[in-house]
Amino acid sequence: MTGETPSSDDAHDRTRIDVWLDIACLYRTRSEAQKACRAGKVDVNGQGVKPHRRLKVGDEIVITRGERLQTVVVLGFAPAHVPKAEAHALYEDRTPPPTAAEVEARELERLFRKSNPRPTHSPRRRDQRLLRRMKGIT
């Protein structure tokens, strides 16, 4: 016996999905990746997964982002965080390009948000009084 366990060879070929999603820059943080997995927004090979699910090279990951589905295939692993340019080498993105209707809808939404900015502060006392009068609440 060499003292190695079967899982020690496997450790270089497999990693947790939440960690991989973070390192591959598909989510900003590992906790965001965990929340997405728990919410059912991440599928691996057609099955919903939990954050501790181990990935291997060749696994197909489908991430639900609003109405769009992002599809990536695992090509490799990194032992720690790498720059975003290098992180793209860890996967192959098979997401189809957005349709013209999706691009137009996204542009309209962006314009709407730009023309209707949210207030940066809560209403002051005077504004609260005005709002109550407008609503008919005395």
C-alpha positions as CSV (number, residue, x, y, z in Angstrom):
1,M,0.0,0.0,0.0
2,T,1.2,3.4,-0.9
3,G,-1.0,5.1,1.7
4,E,-3.0,7.0,-0.9
5,T,-6.7,6.9,-0.9
6,P,-8.7,6.5,-4.1
7,S,-10.2,10.0,-3.6
8,S,-6.8,11.7,-3.5
9,D,-6.3,11.1,-7.2
10,D,-9.8,12.2,-7.8
11,A,-9.3,15.5,-5.9
12,H,-7.4,17.0,-8.9
13,D,-10.1,15.9,-11.4
14,R,-13.2,16.9,-9.4
15,T,-14.3,19.9,-7.4
16,R,-17.5,21.3,-5.8
17,I,-19.8,23.1,-8.1
18,D,-20.2,26.2,-5.9
19,V,-16.4,26.6,-5.8
20,W,-16.0,26.0,-9.5
21,L,-18.7,28.5,-10.4
22,D,-17.0,31.1,-8.3
23,I,-13.5,30.4,-9.7
24,A,-14.8,30.3,-13.3
25,C,-16.3,33.8,-12.7
26,L,-19.8,32.7,-13.5
27,Y,-20.9,34.0,-10.1
28,R,-19.3,36.9,-8.2
29,T,-19.0,34.9,-4.9
30,R,-19.2,31.4,-3.7
31,S,-22.2,32.2,-1.6
32,E,-24.1,33.5,-4.6
33,A,-23.3,30.2,-6.4
34,Q,-24.6,28.3,-3.4
35,K,-27.8,30.3,-3.3
36,A,-28.3,29.7,-7.0
37,C,-27.8,25.9,-6.6
38,R,-30.2,25.8,-3.7
39,A,-32.8,27.8,-5.6
40,G,-32.7,25.3,-8.5
41,K,-31.1,27.7,-11.0
42,V,-28.2,25.4,-11.7
43,D,-28.5,22.0,-13.5
44,V,-25.7,19.6,-14.2
45,N,-26.3,17.0,-17.0
46,G,-30.0,17.7,-16.8
47,Q,-30.4,17.3,-13.0
48,G,-30.8,19.9,-10.3
49,V,-27.8,20.0,-8.0
50,K,-26.9,21.0,-4.5
51,P,-23.8,23.2,-3.8
52,H,-21.6,20.2,-2.7
53,R,-22.1,18.3,-6.0
54,R,-18.7,17.3,-7.4
55,L,-18.0,18.2,-11.0
56,K,-15.8,16.4,-13.5
57,V,-14.4,17.4,-16.9
58,G,-17.1,17.2,-19.6
59,D,-20.1,17.9,-17.3
60,E,-22.7,20.2,-18.9
61,I,-24.0,23.0,-16.7
62,V,-27.2,25.0,-17.4
63,I,-27.6,28.2,-15.4
64,T,-31.0,30.0,-15.4
65,R,-30.5,33.7,-15.5
66,G,-34.0,35.3,-15.7
67,E,-35.5,34.2,-19.0
68,R,-32.2,33.1,-20.5
69,L,-30.4,29.8,-20.1
70,Q,-26.6,29.9,-20.0
71,T,-25.0,26.5,-21.1
72,V,-21.4,25.8,-20.3
73,V,-19.2,22.6,-20.5
74,V,-16.5,22.1,-17.9
75,L,-13.0,21.9,-19.5
76,G,-10.8,22.1,-16.5
77,F,-10.2,23.1,-12.9
78,A,-8.1,25.7,-11.1
79,P,-6.7,25.2,-7.6
80,A,-7.5,28.8,-6.6
81,H,-8.9,32.0,-8.0
82,V,-7.4,33.1,-11.4
83,P,-7.8,36.3,-13.4
84,K,-11.1,36.5,-15.3
85,A,-9.3,36.1,-18.7
86,E,-7.8,32.8,-17.6
87,A,-11.0,31.7,-16.0
88,H,-12.7,31.5,-19.4
89,A,-10.3,28.7,-20.3
90,L,-12.0,26.5,-17.6
91,Y,-15.2,26.2,-19.7
92,E,-16.7,26.3,-23.1
93,D,-19.7,28.6,-23.4
94,R,-22.4,27.0,-25.6
95,T,-25.1,29.6,-24.9
96,P,-26.8,30.6,-28.2
97,P,-26.6,34.3,-29.0
98,P,-29.6,36.4,-28.0
99,T,-32.4,36.8,-30.5
100,A,-33.2,40.2,-32.0
101,A,-36.4,40.4,-29.8
102,E,-34.4,39.7,-26.6
103,V,-31.8,42.4,-27.5
104,E,-34.6,44.9,-28.1
105,A,-36.4,44.0,-24.9
106,R,-33.2,44.3,-22.9
107,E,-32.5,47.7,-24.5
108,L,-36.1,48.9,-23.7
109,E,-35.7,47.8,-20.1
110,R,-32.4,49.6,-19.8
111,L,-33.9,52.8,-21.2
112,F,-36.8,52.5,-18.8
113,R,-34.6,52.1,-15.8
114,K,-32.5,55.1,-17.0
115,S,-35.5,57.4,-17.4
116,N,-37.1,56.4,-14.0
117,P,-34.2,56.5,-11.5
118,R,-34.9,55.4,-8.0
119,P,-34.7,58.0,-5.3
120,T,-31.4,58.0,-3.5
121,H,-32.9,58.7,-0.1
122,S,-36.2,58.2,1.8
123,P,-38.8,60.9,1.7
124,R,-38.1,63.8,4.1
125,R,-40.8,64.8,6.6
126,R,-42.2,67.5,4.2
127,D,-42.3,65.0,1.3
128,Q,-44.1,62.5,3.6
129,R,-46.8,65.0,4.4
130,L,-47.3,65.8,0.7
131,L,-47.5,62.1,-0.1
132,R,-50.1,61.6,2.6
133,R,-52.2,64.5,1.3
134,M,-52.0,63.1,-2.2
135,K,-53.2,59.7,-1.1
136,G,-56.0,61.2,1.0
137,I,-54.6,60.1,4.3
138,T,-54.7,62.7,7.0
